[in-house]
């Protein structure tokens, strides 16, 4: 890995894959939190509102810090911040595994949020540096790693926490240690790339596929993009963190089967994420975003009203298509402001975390006060906001630039 010095135009696949694996490990540690929700609710007697507060603390802390760290890394890249961030997450998991105090759990998730806030903008920068001309593909591979880690949450719940209880979180520490080692190697490569840029007096520049836009047009486009991220994050948080309670209550299925269905949704989301980036290189970023809006819309609206067999099919369709634009929105934002790679990665990913945090809070309160069925019906309407994607500026396919 250390010897892989990039030509600026050629992809560096070993680094591309390594940062994706690190992303998988990082987001697996984040996934421990929603995976623990059923256990925490039963063992500690937590309300849905308290569960929402845990998710809020984790995601909002990460959300607030990510754009700050992204902006700072645009000014001065920080290669060795990557392993330091994962060490922070390691500490958070270690605390969570061995505490029964609600307030200590809140402190522990702040360590996880800090680690995630460092990782995502710097990880996205590494992905950009390794991408060469394959920006859509590189961002997809990177995000596939993260989404795969998140998709493990229901399996962790069904096969680790259901068997070992809260102490099962300690098993993730072994994986975290591997992640620290991988990120230390990536940081060395990252540092060498910066030295190469300085010696060559040439900095990597992102060439945008968008037409020339005024500052006002860029501002409007970013507002539309953040609206899309808001609706998508709010909706997917509902499915990944709370829909299992709806499945158990509405269809009277077991926790294990419910978590397997949530895993199915998230696993097909990984598939969609992978193909979305490379597809956007061929047909354009906006077209992929529109695809992720139009096709899954009727399935999202109908999901609370269908029988279990249909819900299983709908989860596959929604998971695949609503997430096909996940990596594409990051690249689209970077092309809107091509001089701020880290800042845009931090803003888009951080905003997604923040909206997930607010979504968890709102959904938890709604469930406690209005019931599970009412909450699912209300949240099913959120994807209608995704229709603002029609007003995004049109871009050219990467192959046409």
Secondary structure as UniProt FT lines:
FT   TURN            2..3
FT   TURN            8..9
FT   HELIX           13..43
FT   HELIX           48..75
FT   TURN            79..80
FT   HELIX           81..97
FT   HELIX           102..131
FT   TURN            132..133
FT   HELIX           135..151
FT   HELIX           153..156
FT   HELIX           157..161
FT   HELIX           162..164
FT   HELIX           165..171
FT   HELIX           172..200
FT   HELIX           215..237
FT   HELIX           238..242
FT   HELIX           243..250
FT   HELIX           255..283
FT   HELIX           285..302
FT   HELIX           303..305
FT   HELIX           308..322
FT   TURN            323..325
FT   HELIX           326..336
FT   TURN            337..339
FT   HELIX           341..370
FT   HELIX           372..379
FT   TURN            380..381
FT   HELIX           382..391
FT   HELIX           398..400
//
